[in-house]
Amino acid sequence: MKVKLPILLILLLSAVVGFAQKTIKGQVKDQTSKENLPGVTVSVRGTNVGTSTDMDGNFSITVPDNAKEL
């Protein structure tokens, strides 16, 4: 199965990361089948901050102030 993170999710999360430190919650789905994707790694680029999605594709991550993108 080819896994793609929807562009909208990336843009939404990138916009939120630009503000003060926050906890971001989201869900990762396959772009084609719309199925939830468990076990996907979500991380803050350039840091060691990361997490994985749960069995339903949900994640929660606290991003540092200087983060630019996930």
C-alpha positions in Angstrom: 0.0 0.0 0.0 1.4 3.4 -1.0 1.2 5.8 2.0 0.7 9.5 1.4 0.1 12.2 4.0 -2.5 14.5 2.6 -1.2 18.0 1.7 -3.9 19.7 3.7 -2.8 18.0 6.9 0.8 19.1 6.2 -0.2 22.7 5.6 -2.4 22.8 8.7 0.2 21.4 10.9 3.0 23.6 9.5 0.9 26.7 10.1 0.3 25.7 13.8 3.9 24.9 14.4 4.9 28.5 13.7 3.3 29.8 16.9 4.2 29.3 20.6 4.8 25.8 21.9 1.6 23.8 21.5 0.3 20.3 21.5 -0.9 19.3 18.1 -3.4 16.5 17.7 -4.3 14.9 14.4 -5.1 11.8 12.4 -3.2 10.3 9.5 -5.2 8.6 6.8 -4.2 7.0 3.5 -4.9 9.6 0.7 -6.5 7.1 -1.6 -8.4 4.7 0.6 -9.1 7.1 3.5 -8.2 4.3 5.9 -6.6 5.3 9.2 -2.9 4.5 9.4 -1.5 3.1 12.6 2.2 3.1 13.4 3.1 6.2 11.3 5.9 8.3 12.7 5.2 12.0 13.1 8.2 14.1 14.0 9.3 17.7 14.1 11.9 18.3 11.4 15.4 19.1 12.8 14.6 17.8 16.3 14.4 14.6 18.2 10.7 15.3 19.0 8.4 12.6 17.6 5.6 10.2 18.2 3.7 7.4 16.4 0.0 7.2 15.5 -2.1 4.8 17.5 -4.3 2.0 16.2 -6.8 4.5 14.8 -4.2 6.7 13.2 -4.4 9.4 15.9 -1.4 11.3 17.3 -0.6 14.0 19.7 2.7 15.9 19.8 4.1 18.9 21.7 6.2 21.0 19.4 9.0 23.4 20.5 8.8 27.2 19.9 11.4 27.1 17.1 9.8 24.3 15.1 9.1 25.0 11.4 7.4 21.9 10.1 6.4 18.3 10.9 
